[in-house]
């Protein structure tokens, strides 16, 4: 693919060719670029091919970089490359979330690599540190701002008081959001990335269809303002965490984050993730989470890792198992209701009033919250990340 990321990969390899080749211990060159289109005004045209079999049958091609997006064609091409003994590096979070387990097994069986650092967090080194650098830890939790479009929109709503619709139009005008922004604003993009983080953190395949994904389309500016006045910022978080029974949960939802936490101040299109390990505690990773060059940087680094030879740790996980309902996760909750204060106090004796009709509860599971809210008319409810 020679779109935004594909052209970025070409440019990064061209600009930093000498340095990259030196670090990799061998020269790295692009032999082919597969795309349905021609680019007659671009020097890349001499490398353009339209038949994937040309790449597949060329023994000189050691690594295929898949930056097509989507699932069907990307899955077929990646699978064929791995079966042909070629390593694959990808930025395609939708593909990895849906078929990562199968493709990793194929890579292992054929003595090659399937790497996807660029699929989560763009240019932020996140997956390799999670698996390798923090390998001595039992991972307790991974959570973060995993979608730059929604973070930009929430920044505009929080800092400038813009309505969701206005902030979305600004994001589209700046190229941060697609014409159809559903995958971003509905939490689907962050959900796919959360699945990959859960796969690696807890060693089990996490099917996207079993992970609740709530976006920001229903977020009311009133709740954003109340949260701000109470010392919180609203952020869309993807979150996966270990539960007391040894299972784990994964979900995407808006959260109130105390202003004292660094994550509360990650603004604009930046991404950030926190990994909490049993030995290291909390580590924060922050940086540009999308864009041609940050994502291309991660793709090219994966190519270099492949060519460097076998590593002591590889991305891998087992079949599904251990995934629990996200409503088993305990947290404090923000509630806004039109019920009177005595009714709220009866349901939540320790509730803290933020303003008229808005409260913070004590720690509760989602199940317990729903049960206590049966007698109340709840207008909004969000988790609080402490």
Number of C-alpha atoms within 10 A of each C-alpha: 18 21 13 15 24 24 17 21 25 19 15 19 19 14 11 10 15 14 12 19 15 11 12 18 12 13 13 19 12 15 12 18 22 19 17 11 12 15 12 10 7 8 9 16 14 13 11 20 17 14 11 15 12 11 21 20 11 11 10 10 17 18 24 22 23 22 24 19 18 12 16 9 12 19 20 10 17 24 19 16 25 26 18 17 20 24 24 26 26 28 26 23 26 22 21 24 24 20 16 24 20 15 23 22 17 21 23 14 13 15 14 23 29 28 29 24 27 29 28 29 31 28 25 23 18 23 21 18 12 20 19 15 12 18 14 12 17 15 23 18 23 24 23 24 28 31 29 27 26 31 25 23 28 30 22 21 23 22 13 10 16 16 17 21 12 13 21 25 15 16 22 15 12 10 11 21 22 15 10 9 15 14 16 21 24 19 26 22 21 31 32 31 25 29 30 26 27 30 24 20 26 25 17 21 25 30 18 20 11 14 22 18 22 20 23 20 14 11 18 14 16 13 21 20 17 17 21 18 12 13 12 22 26 27 27 25 30 30 26 29 22 22 17 9 8 10 14 24 23 29 27 30 20 23 21 25 24 20 15 12 13 13 22 17 14 18 20 18 23 21 27 25 23 20 24 21 20 13 11 13 12 13 12 15 16 20 17 18 23 25 16 18 21 21 29 29 21 26 31 23 20 24 23 19 17 21 18 13 11 12 9 6 11 15 20 18 20 15 13 13 13 18 22 18 17 21 18 16 22 17 19 20 23 23 22 23 18 13 15 12 16 10 12 25 15 11 18 17 12 14 20 14 18 16 12 11 16 24 23 20 22 18 17 17 16 19 14 13 21 13 10 14 15 10 12 15 13 15 14 15 19 19 23 21 16 12
